[in-house]
Amino acid sequence: MNNTVVSVKIDKDVKQAAQAVAKNAGLNLSSLINAYLRQVVATRRIEIYSPEPMTPELEEAIAVVEAEIKAGHVSKAYDDVDELMTDLLKV
């Protein structure tokens, strides 16, 4: 294999977090990056995921739902769609 060196500048915290993820998968950071680049070449696709930050409105909505669940205000479980629709259509 003919190896070459790629040098990139990244945020120190991002590097440390990526190293931790790689370590949990039994890899070092170099192997993780190599695997990703091989995937890009093989699929000819670049997939980047960047989660959106939580907004105060979303945090509030989640808190409301969690409180309802804790209070037991949840619907019953349904085994099929017909059973659900029967309950929904009750007047």
C-alpha positions in Angstrom: 0.0 0.0 0.0 1.3 3.4 -0.9 0.5 5.7 2.0 0.6 9.5 2.1 0.1 12.0 4.8 -2.9 14.4 5.0 -2.6 17.3 7.4 -5.8 19.1 8.5 -6.6 21.7 11.2 -9.6 21.0 13.4 -10.9 22.2 16.7 -9.1 20.5 19.6 -12.3 19.5 21.3 -13.7 18.0 18.1 -10.5 16.0 17.7 -10.6 14.6 21.2 -14.3 13.7 20.9 -13.7 12.0 17.6 -10.8 10.1 19.1 -13.1 8.9 21.9 -15.7 7.7 19.4 -13.0 5.9 17.4 -11.6 4.3 20.5 -15.1 3.0 21.6 -15.2 1.4 18.1 -11.8 -0.2 18.6 -10.1 2.2 16.1 -7.6 5.0 16.2 -8.5 8.3 14.6 -6.4 7.6 11.5 -8.2 4.4 10.9 -11.6 6.1 11.3 -10.7 8.8 8.8 -9.3 6.2 6.4 -12.5 4.2 6.6 -14.7 7.3 6.0 -12.6 8.4 3.0 -12.8 4.8 1.6 -16.6 5.0 2.0 -16.7 8.3 0.2 -14.7 6.9 -2.7 -16.8 3.7 -2.8 -20.2 5.3 -2.7 -19.3 8.6 -4.3 -21.3 10.3 -1.6 -20.4 12.7 1.2 -22.8 12.5 4.1 -22.4 15.0 6.9 -24.7 15.0 9.9 -25.0 18.1 12.1 -27.7 18.0 14.7 -29.7 21.2 15.2 -29.3 22.8 18.6 -32.1 22.5 21.0 -34.3 25.6 21.1 -36.0 26.8 24.2 -39.4 26.0 22.6 -38.3 22.4 21.9 -36.9 22.0 25.4 -40.2 23.2 26.8 -42.2 20.9 24.6 -40.1 17.9 25.7 -40.5 18.9 29.3 -44.3 18.9 28.9 -44.3 15.5 27.2 -42.0 14.0 29.9 -44.3 15.4 32.6 -47.3 13.9 30.9 -45.6 10.5 30.6 -44.5 10.6 34.3 -48.1 11.4 35.3 -49.3 8.4 33.4 -51.2 10.5 30.8 -50.5 8.3 27.8 -52.7 6.4 25.4 -53.1 2.7 25.6 -51.0 0.4 23.4 -52.6 -0.8 20.2 -52.0 -4.1 18.4 -53.1 -2.9 15.0 -54.2 0.2 13.1 -57.9 -0.9 12.9 -58.1 -1.0 16.7 -56.5 2.5 16.9 -58.9 3.9 14.2 -61.9 2.4 16.1 -60.9 4.3 19.2 -60.2 7.5 17.3 -63.5 7.5 15.5 -65.5 7.0 18.7 -67.8 9.9 19.3 
